Amino acid sequence: MSPAEPSISILMDCLCFSNDYKRTDLVIWKMEEFGVEETWTQLFKVSYQNLQSMYRGFGEMKLSKW
């Protein structure tokens, strides 16, 4: 599985940023209060190894783009 490209999106009315951390994990951050840098919090972090296991379990499902 190739590393994820960084992206910015809106999730549950919060600004979110996903990135590839050290080519080992997919990390998603969210900004609790728009424009306030101190409110960035890590929403979740999942290893590519775990994603690959999920991919094998779902057969044709594509996980390369979120």
Secondary structure as UniProt FT lines:
FT   STRAND          7..11
FT   TURN            12..13
FT   STRAND          14..21
FT   TURN            22..24
FT   STRAND          25..31
FT   TURN            34..35
FT   HELIX           37..39
FT   STRAND          40..47
FT   HELIX           48..58
FT   TURN            59..60
//
